[in-house]
């Protein structure tokens, strides 16, 4: 996820005008909220966060399948 200066808002602005910040997320995909001029929070659309979680789960499944295939003989011995 790339972040540019158009996606940065202060925590004060986010508190005072959340609907504007939410529209920014709708338009740009994400907004970084700064606290003391340091990135502190990332605001993303809920559906985007869910998609990221699914991708992480798929990665875990892929790694698990590879490890099972690689170590099948060891698993068979342990299963006895």
N, CA and C atoms as a LAMMPS dump frame, in Angstrom:
ITEM: TIMESTEP
0
ITEM: NUMBER OF ATOMS
240
ITEM: BOX BOUNDS ff ff ff
-5.0000000000000000e+02 5.0000000000000000e+02
-5.0000000000000000e+02 5.0000000000000000e+02
-5.0000000000000000e+02 5.0000000000000000e+02
ITEM: ATOMS id mol type element x y z
1 1 1 N 0.855 -1.165 0
2 1 2 C 0 0 0
3 1 3 C 0.9 1.226 0
4 2 1 N 0.711 2.085 -0.97
5 2 2 C 1.527 3.294 -1.031
6 2 3 C 0.809 4.439 -0.337
7 3 1 N 1.599 5.289 0.271
8 3 2 C 1.05 6.442 0.978
9 3 3 C 1.727 7.68 0.423
10 4 1 N 0.931 8.688 0.067
11 4 2 C 1.52 9.959 -0.337
12 4 3 C 0.949 11.056 0.552
13 5 1 N 1.446 12.249 0.374
14 5 2 C 1.044 13.334 1.271
15 5 3 C -0.436 13.688 1.149
16 6 1 N -1.083 13.308 0.058
17 6 2 C -2.525 13.55 -0.08
18 6 3 C -3.333 12.675 0.872
19 7 1 N -2.706 11.622 1.391
20 7 2 C -3.415 10.685 2.251
21 7 3 C -3.109 10.904 3.733
22 8 1 N -2.468 12.011 4.084
23 8 2 C -2.097 12.28 5.466
24 8 3 C -3.02 13.312 6.097
25 9 1 N -3.489 13.027 7.303
26 9 2 C -4.279 14.007 8.054
27 9 3 C -3.838 13.966 9.509
28 10 1 N -3.98 15.078 10.174
29 10 2 C -3.636 15.117 11.601
30 10 3 C -4.745 14.444 12.402
31 11 1 N -4.406 14.007 13.589
32 11 2 C -5.409 13.391 14.453
33 11 3 C -6.48 14.412 14.837
34 12 1 N -6.088 15.678 14.954
35 12 2 C -7.052 16.738 15.261
36 12 3 C -8.078 16.862 14.147
37 13 1 N -7.587 16.877 12.896
38 13 2 C -8.513 16.967 11.756
39 13 3 C -9.418 15.749 11.698
40 14 1 N -8.851 14.559 11.952
41 14 2 C -9.665 13.339 11.929
42 14 3 C -10.755 13.385 12.994
43 15 1 N -10.423 13.909 14.168
44 15 2 C -11.41 14.032 15.241
45 15 3 C -12.492 15.045 14.9
46 16 1 N -12.091 16.164 14.323
47 16 2 C -13.041 17.249 14.061
48 16 3 C -13.882 17.022 12.812
49 17 1 N -13.371 16.269 11.858
50 17 2 C -14.078 16.124 10.591
51 17 3 C -13.943 14.704 10.062
52 18 1 N -14.445 13.75 10.84
53 18 2 C -14.298 12.35 10.466
54 18 3 C -14.975 12.032 9.138
55 19 1 N -16.118 12.633 8.861
56 19 2 C -16.813 12.33 7.606
57 19 3 C -15.956 12.717 6.398
58 20 1 N -15.222 13.806 6.493
59 20 2 C -14.32 14.205 5.407
60 20 3 C -13.201 13.179 5.243
61 21 1 N -12.643 12.714 6.355
62 21 2 C -11.577 11.712 6.305
63 21 3 C -12.121 10.399 5.73
64 22 1 N -13.33 10.018 6.107
65 22 2 C -13.938 8.801 5.567
66 22 3 C -14.137 8.912 4.057
67 23 1 N -14.533 10.086 3.575
68 23 2 C -14.653 10.292 2.122
69 23 3 C -13.297 10.153 1.443
70 24 1 N -12.246 10.642 2.104
71 24 2 C -10.898 10.494 1.555
72 24 3 C -10.545 9.014 1.395
73 25 1 N -10.918 8.196 2.379
74 25 2 C -10.668 6.759 2.286
75 25 3 C -11.43 6.185 1.096
76 26 1 N -12.69 6.594 0.921
77 26 2 C -13.475 6.121 -0.213
78 26 3 C -12.806 6.47 -1.539
79 27 1 N -12.235 7.664 -1.62
80 27 2 C -11.621 8.132 -2.865
81 27 3 C -10.217 7.585 -3.082
82 28 1 N -9.427 7.484 -2.017
83 28 2 C -8.002 7.18 -2.164
84 28 3 C -7.613 5.79 -1.687
85 29 1 N -8.508 5.107 -0.998
86 29 2 C -8.218 3.758 -0.536
87 29 3 C -7.729 3.67 0.894
88 30 1 N -7.006 4.689 1.353
89 30 2 C -6.528 4.684 2.732
90 30 3 C -6.125 6.092 3.135
91 31 1 N -6.067 6.297 4.435
92 31 2 C -5.611 7.574 4.995
93 31 3 C -4.729 7.244 6.192
94 32 1 N -3.604 7.937 6.291
95 32 2 C -2.73 7.804 7.449
96 32 3 C -3.01 8.985 8.375
97 33 1 N -3.29 8.678 9.625
98 33 2 C -3.562 9.717 10.62
99 33 3 C -2.289 9.928 11.427
100 34 1 N -1.869 11.187 11.471
101 34 2 C -0.635 11.552 12.161
102 34 3 C -0.928 12.013 13.578
103 35 1 N -0.067 11.606 14.499
104 35 2 C -0.125 12.11 15.858
105 35 3 C 1.269 12.653 16.161
106 36 1 N 1.35 13.928 16.485
107 36 2 C 2.637 14.607 16.685
108 36 3 C 3.519 14.486 15.442
109 37 1 N 2.902 14.659 14.277
110 37 2 C 3.581 14.609 12.979
111 37 3 C 4.247 13.27 12.69
112 38 1 N 3.786 12.207 13.334
113 38 2 C 4.298 10.864 13.108
114 38 3 C 3.14 9.96 12.717
115 39 1 N 3.292 9.142 11.67
116 39 2 C 2.21 8.215 11.309
117 39 3 C 1.844 7.345 12.501
118 40 1 N 0.562 7.325 12.826
119 40 2 C 0.124 6.584 14.011
120 40 3 C -0.973 5.577 13.691
121 41 1 N -1.901 5.959 12.812
122 41 2 C -3.036 5.098 12.507
123 41 3 C -3.215 5.016 10.998
124 42 1 N -3.717 3.873 10.544
125 42 2 C -4.043 3.676 9.138
126 42 3 C -5.531 3.391 9.055
127 43 1 N -6.239 4.21 8.312
128 43 2 C -7.677 4.043 8.146
129 43 3 C -7.927 3.492 6.753
130 44 1 N -8.54 2.305 6.688
131 44 2 C -8.848 1.671 5.409
132 44 3 C -10.303 1.23 5.414
133 45 1 N -10.822 1.011 4.219
134 45 2 C -12.183 0.51 4.105
135 45 3 C -12.228 -0.917 4.659
136 46 1 N -13.287 -1.271 5.342
137 46 2 C -13.407 -2.572 5.995
138 46 3 C -13.219 -3.72 5.009
139 47 1 N -13.834 -3.613 3.824
140 47 2 C -13.719 -4.676 2.826
141 47 3 C -12.269 -4.89 2.403
142 48 1 N -11.493 -3.829 2.327
143 48 2 C -10.083 -3.953 1.974
144 48 3 C -9.328 -4.722 3.045
145 49 1 N -9.631 -4.441 4.293
146 49 2 C -8.981 -5.148 5.399
147 49 3 C -9.334 -6.63 5.363
148 50 1 N -10.587 -6.956 5.053
149 50 2 C -10.996 -8.353 4.96
150 50 3 C -10.25 -9.058 3.834
151 51 1 N -10.096 -8.393 2.698
152 51 2 C -9.377 -8.993 1.573
153 51 3 C -7.938 -9.278 1.951
154 52 1 N -7.307 -8.375 2.671
155 52 2 C -5.929 -8.59 3.119
156 52 3 C -5.854 -9.802 4.041
157 53 1 N -6.82 -9.95 4.928
158 53 2 C -6.826 -11.082 5.848
159 53 3 C -6.963 -12.387 5.091
160 54 1 N -7.822 -12.431 4.089
161 54 2 C -7.995 -13.635 3.284
162 54 3 C -6.689 -13.985 2.58
163 55 1 N -6.002 -12.988 2.043
164 55 2 C -4.738 -13.242 1.364
165 55 3 C -3.728 -13.837 2.34
166 56 1 N -3.659 -13.328 3.567
167 56 2 C -2.751 -13.877 4.56
168 56 3 C -3.084 -15.331 4.861
169 57 1 N -4.368 -15.652 4.991
170 57 2 C -4.787 -17.024 5.246
171 57 3 C -4.384 -17.931 4.086
172 58 1 N -4.506 -17.449 2.854
173 58 2 C -4.115 -18.241 1.698
174 58 3 C -2.622 -18.51 1.716
175 59 1 N -1.821 -17.536 2.118
176 59 2 C -0.385 -17.734 2.222
177 59 3 C -0.062 -18.825 3.233
178 60 1 N -0.734 -18.81 4.373
179 60 2 C -0.507 -19.815 5.404
180 60 3 C -0.863 -21.196 4.871
181 61 1 N -1.972 -21.317 4.171
182 61 2 C -2.372 -22.606 3.602
183 61 3 C -1.354 -23.096 2.584
184 62 1 N -0.86 -22.198 1.761
185 62 2 C 0.131 -22.568 0.756
186 62 3 C 1.407 -23.086 1.416
187 63 1 N 1.874 -22.395 2.432
188 63 2 C 3.075 -22.83 3.158
189 63 3 C 2.83 -24.17 3.842
190 64 1 N 1.665 -24.329 4.451
191 64 2 C 1.336 -25.583 5.135
192 64 3 C 1.351 -26.758 4.169
193 65 1 N 0.743 -26.581 3.005
194 65 2 C 0.716 -27.666 2.009
195 65 3 C 2.121 -28.026 1.556
196 66 1 N 2.959 -27.017 1.365
197 66 2 C 4.339 -27.274 0.927
198 66 3 C 5.113 -28.04 2.004
199 67 1 N 4.962 -27.65 3.259
200 67 2 C 5.659 -28.329 4.341
201 67 3 C 5.164 -29.763 4.531
202 68 1 N 3.879 -29.959 4.385
203 68 2 C 3.332 -31.319 4.502
204 68 3 C 3.897 -32.199 3.388
205 69 1 N 3.916 -31.688 2.169
206 69 2 C 4.461 -32.454 1.047
207 69 3 C 5.943 -32.755 1.257
208 70 1 N 6.692 -31.786 1.724
209 70 2 C 8.133 -31.938 1.918
210 70 3 C 8.448 -32.951 3.017
211 71 1 N 7.625 -32.984 4.061
212 71 2 C 7.906 -33.824 5.229
213 71 3 C 6.927 -34.984 5.385
214 72 1 N 6.319 -35.395 4.284
215 72 2 C 5.281 -36.431 4.346
216 72 3 C 5.776 -37.694 5.055
217 73 1 N 6.983 -38.155 4.753
218 73 2 C 7.491 -39.388 5.361
219 73 3 C 7.6 -39.245 6.874
220 74 1 N 8.062 -38.129 7.333
221 74 2 C 8.178 -37.901 8.77
222 74 3 C 6.799 -37.914 9.432
223 75 1 N 5.824 -37.283 8.784
224 75 2 C 4.457 -37.282 9.33
225 75 3 C 3.88 -38.682 9.382
226 76 1 N 4.171 -39.494 8.356
227 76 2 C 3.663 -40.872 8.328
228 76 3 C 4.264 -41.695 9.46
229 77 1 N 5.55 -41.517 9.732
230 77 2 C 6.196 -42.207 10.837
231 77 3 C 5.59 -41.775 12.159
232 78 1 N 5.401 -40.482 12.327
233 78 2 C 4.823 -39.977 13.573
234 78 3 C 3.391 -40.427 13.77
235 79 1 N 2.68 -40.672 12.693
236 79 2 C 1.272 -41.061 12.787
237 79 3 C 1.096 -42.501 13.278
238 80 1 N 2.154 -43.315 13.237
239 80 2 C 2.054 -44.736 13.654
240 80 3 C 1.966 -44.866 15.134
